[in-house]
Amino acid sequence: MQKYEYVIAMVAMGVFTYLMRALPFVLMQRSRLLSRLNSGRFAIMGPALLVSTTTVVLYSGLGATTSWQEVGAYVLAVLILIGVLKAAKNTGLAMLVGMVAYGFLMWLV
């Protein structure tokens, strides 16, 4: 696989992942029945799902790393994700930027 194909694949995966995760939030805002799930105990489910998915991906990915450059890419992507989360206070945006940062950093390695 050529480097540009890798970049195209990463961008496509990032866009599709973001859309799959953002679509439930959009539907909840437009539907009365689904909007009830966005209050009370269920309000934390969206961000919790994103954080748990990230944790699983990071844990499994770091276990399979073969070089310090890959570990550095993971660490930098997480730091960028945390920075965007603190600045924008938007979990979805932070996840998207973190995925793009990780893909770009892995492309550089």
C-alpha positions in Angstrom: 0.0 0.0 0.0 1.4 3.4 -1.0 1.5 6.2 1.5 -1.2 8.3 -0.2 -3.5 5.2 -0.2 -2.9 4.9 3.6 -3.8 8.6 4.1 -7.0 8.2 2.0 -8.0 5.1 4.0 -7.3 6.9 7.3 -9.4 9.9 6.3 -12.2 7.7 5.1 -12.2 5.7 8.3 -12.1 8.8 10.4 -15.0 10.4 8.6 -17.1 7.2 8.7 -16.3 6.7 12.4 -17.2 10.2 13.2 -20.5 10.0 11.3 -21.4 6.7 13.0 -20.8 8.2 16.4 -22.4 11.6 15.7 -25.5 10.3 14.1 -27.2 9.0 17.3 -26.7 12.5 18.9 -28.3 14.2 15.9 -31.2 11.7 15.9 -31.7 12.3 19.7 -32.1 16.0 19.1 -34.8 15.5 16.5 -36.9 12.8 18.1 -38.9 13.2 21.2 -38.6 9.6 22.2 -34.9 9.4 21.6 -34.3 12.8 23.3 -35.5 11.2 26.6 -32.4 9.0 26.5 -30.2 12.1 26.5 -31.3 13.1 30.0 -30.8 11.6 33.4 -28.7 8.5 33.7 -28.3 8.1 30.0 -26.7 11.5 29.4 -23.2 10.1 30.1 -23.5 7.2 27.7 -22.3 9.0 24.6 -19.0 10.4 26.0 -18.5 7.2 28.0 -18.7 5.1 24.8 -16.2 7.3 23.0 -13.7 7.2 25.9 -14.1 3.4 26.4 -13.5 2.8 22.7 -10.4 5.0 22.7 -9.1 3.2 25.8 -9.5 -0.3 24.2 -7.9 0.9 20.9 -5.0 2.4 22.8 -4.4 -0.5 25.0 -4.5 -3.1 22.2 -2.4 -0.8 19.9 0.3 -0.1 22.4 0.6 -3.8 23.1 1.4 -4.4 19.4 3.9 -1.6 18.9 7.3 -2.5 17.6 9.2 0.8 17.9 9.5 3.8 20.1 8.3 6.0 17.2 4.9 4.2 17.2 4.6 4.7 21.0 5.5 8.4 20.5 2.7 8.7 17.8 0.2 7.2 20.3 1.3 9.5 23.1 1.3 12.6 20.9 -2.1 11.8 19.5 -3.5 11.4 23.0 -2.0 14.7 24.1 -3.5 16.4 21.1 -6.8 14.8 21.9 -6.7 16.0 25.5 -5.7 19.5 24.3 -8.6 19.8 21.9 -11.0 18.4 24.5 -9.9 21.0 27.0 -10.1 23.8 24.4 -13.3 22.9 22.6 -15.1 20.9 25.3 -16.5 18.7 22.5 -15.8 15.0 22.8 -16.6 14.2 19.2 -14.4 16.9 17.8 -11.6 15.8 20.1 -11.9 12.2 19.0 -11.9 13.2 15.3 -8.8 15.5 15.7 -7.1 12.7 17.7 -7.7 10.1 15.0 -6.4 12.5 12.3 -3.4 13.4 14.4 -2.6 9.7 15.0 -3.0 8.9 11.3 -0.7 11.7 10.3 1.9 10.8 12.9 1.9 7.2 11.8 2.3 8.4 8.2 5.3 10.3 9.3 6.8 7.3 11.0 
